[in-house]
Amino acid sequence: MPTDIKLRPFFGFYGGKWRDTPRHYPPPEHDTIVEPFAGSAGYAMRFPSRRVVLCDKDPVIAGLWRYLISVSSHEVLSIPDVPDGGTVHDMNLTQEQEWLVGFWLNRGVVHPRRSPSKWMREKLRPGSFWGERVRNTIAGQVDHIRHWRVHECSYEECPVNDDATWFVDPPYQRAGSHYRHGSKDIDYQHLSEWCRSLSGQVIVCENGGADWLPFSPIASVKTTRRGARSREVMWLGQPSA
């Protein structure tokens, strides 16, 4: 197995697992990690030296990951701050740069924002929003994900057939309606059968009350909403016979 380094998130995303992975989810048993609902790839970010395959139906998420995998550190450092009172449309950016900056204008969102949040405007926790610290972090990390691969596709179209560590973090059955391709678009019975069919290590994330797999509770975790907590559950699958 390769020696893993630890990276910080390239962008925030609602329901991301970067913070909770070391505490609640088992480490990968295989050299290949597949995230079929990639989002911000919070699990893979903890093991970036592995062969990482990201799949996501959202063209913004897939497009942003393609950009991050190929962008130079110099280009990241050249992306300016958002002008006071302005939006990302005032910055003369490429589409991918707008997406990247837009995810850093608020915390834990499901799509890039145009304007800074109130916290960002009031300069609360400035290192948590788009600015020098974020630029430097991203620029210092892009070389570590050159070998990653991303596919704009649904979970069942992930082009991996070998044994792998599958980190399956779909929109939650009861709380996942916010995404572009959210819970209302998912056949959870089909997703259950697909998860059971996977070969290798299978880690499936969900929220309390989900019934499409026999989930076990793991933790109550903080969310991005002030004072709110989420009852996280997990299913660890076995490879099909």
Secondary structure, DSSP 8 states (H G I E B T S, - for coil): ---------SS--TT--TTTHHHHS---SSSEEEESS-TT-TTGGGSTTSEEEEE-S-HHHHHHHHHHHH--HHHHHH-----TT--GGGS---HHHHHHHHHTSSSS-SS--SS--HHHHTTSSGGGSSSHHHHHHHHTTGGGGTT-EEE-S-GGG----S-EEEEE----TTT--SSTT-GGG--HHHHHHHHHH--EEEEEEEETT--SS--EEEEEEE-SSTT-EEEEEEEEE----
